[in-house]
Amino acid sequence: MDRKQKILELAKQMGLIRPCDVEAAGIHREYLLRLYRNGELTRVGRGLYALPGGQTSEFLSLAEVAKRVPNAVVCLISALQFHNLTTQITHSVWVSIENKKWEPRFDYPPLIIVRLSGDAFSFGVEEHEIDRITVKVYSPAKTVADCFKFRNKVGLDVALEALRETWRSRKATMDELWETAKVCRVANVMRPYLEMVI
């Protein structure tokens, strides 16, 4: 198999490829750029390439961020959109990174970064496949608790809507919501609202 075929096969298998993926396969990144210039690959973001006309989901921006920042976890409004728990629309990708970790910077997609540590960062992480890329997203219960924790950033109305929708759609039990509220240290804030939705 020649270099061109190897790169196209990589793009088919991985969905999105970066120059470092090509180099890891033992091919110089210049071949990737040649395929892009010839129209055999499309550039979907800075340093990210895919097959033209490839099937992409509405959550392509989440896959792009996961490819560039593998340790980030999709959170808050972006996680609510992913779980179909909000009417809010965001043009940025909300991600959580650990305290004291490197903060990613790139133009597109725009990021809103929240820093968490310990259990508040690692609890409730789910892995979903989007366009053949593994994306870490917080569970519905964890996302609701985070909305209450960061209610000054997202708004109390968003947190309440998320709680109502999560409960209505049965995407989390009361035990899961309560456990997550304790992990995120918002149990006292959430208690009256949890009692209202029952």
Backbone hydrogen bonds, N-H to C=O, Kabsch-Sander energy under -0.5 kcal/mol:
donor,donor_aa,acceptor,acceptor_aa,energy
6,K,2,D,-2.3
7,I,3,R,-2.5
8,L,4,K,-2.5
9,E,5,Q,-2.5
10,L,6,K,-2.3
11,A,7,I,-2.4
12,K,8,L,-2.0
13,Q,9,E,-2.4
14,M,10,L,-3.1
15,G,11,A,-1.9
16,L,14,M,-1.8
17,I,49,Y,-2.7
21,D,18,R,-1.0
22,V,18,R,-1.5
23,E,19,P,-2.4
24,A,20,C,-1.9
25,A,21,D,-0.9
25,A,22,V,-0.6
26,G,23,E,-1.8
27,I,22,V,-2.0
31,Y,28,H,-1.6
32,L,28,H,-0.5
33,L,29,R,-1.6
34,R,30,E,-2.1
35,L,31,Y,-2.0
36,Y,32,L,-1.9
37,R,33,L,-2.7
38,N,34,R,-2.2
39,G,36,Y,-1.3
40,E,35,L,-2.3
41,L,35,L,-1.1
42,T,50,A,-3.2
44,V,42,T,-0.7
44,V,48,L,-1.7
45,G,48,L,-1.2
48,L,45,G,-2.5
49,Y,17,I,-2.5
50,A,42,T,-2.4
54,G,51,L,-1.6
56,T,54,G,-0.5
60,L,57,S,-1.2
62,L,59,F,-0.8
63,A,59,F,-1.5
64,E,60,L,-2.5
65,V,61,S,-2.1
66,A,62,L,-2.4
67,K,63,A,-2.2
68,R,64,E,-1.8
69,V,65,V,-3.4
72,A,69,V,-1.9
73,V,96,S,-2.1
74,V,136,K,-3.1
75,C,94,W,-2.2
78,S,75,C,-1.0
79,A,75,C,-1.2
80,L,76,L,-2.6
81,Q,77,I,-2.6
82,F,78,S,-2.3
83,H,79,A,-2.4
84,N,81,Q,-1.1
85,L,80,L,-2.9
93,V,110,P,-3.0
94,W,92,S,-0.6
95,V,93,V,-0.5
95,V,112,I,-2.4
96,S,73,V,-2.9
97,I,114,V,-2.3
99,N,116,L,-1.8
101,K,98,E,-1.7
112,I,93,V,-2.3
114,V,95,V,-2.5
116,L,97,I,-1.9
120,A,117,S,-1.1
121,F,118,G,-1.1
122,S,118,G,-2.1
123,F,119,D,-2.7
125,V,122,S,-0.9
126,E,137,V,-3.0
128,H,126,E,-0.5
128,H,135,V,-2.7
130,I,128,H,-0.6
130,I,133,I,-2.8
133,I,130,I,-1.5
135,V,128,H,-3.6
137,V,126,E,-2.8
137,V,135,V,-0.5
138,Y,74,V,-2.1
139,S,124,G,-2.7
143,T,139,S,-2.6
144,V,140,P,-2.2
145,A,141,A,-2.1
146,D,142,K,-2.5
147,C,143,T,-2.1
148,F,144,V,-1.7
149,K,145,A,-2.3
150,F,146,D,-2.9
151,R,148,F,-1.2
153,K,150,F,-1.5
154,V,150,F,-2.3
155,G,151,R,-1.8
159,A,155,G,-1.6
160,L,156,L,-2.6
161,E,157,D,-2.3
162,A,158,V,-2.5
163,L,159,A,-2.3
164,R,160,L,-2.7
165,E,161,E,-2.7
166,T,162,A,-2.4
167,W,163,L,-2.3
168,R,164,R,-2.9
169,S,165,E,-2.5
170,R,167,W,-0.8
171,K,166,T,-2.0
172,A,166,T,-0.8
177,L,173,T,-2.3
178,W,174,M,-2.6
179,E,175,D,-2.7
180,T,176,E,-2.3
181,A,177,L,-2.2
182,K,178,W,-1.9
183,V,179,E,-2.1
184,C,180,T,-2.6
185,R,182,K,-0.9
186,V,181,A,-3.0
187,A,181,A,-0.7
190,M,186,V,-2.7
191,R,187,A,-2.2
193,Y,190,M,-0.6
194,L,190,M,-2.7
195,E,191,R,-2.2
196,M,192,P,-1.3
197,V,193,Y,-1.6
198,I,194,L,-1.0
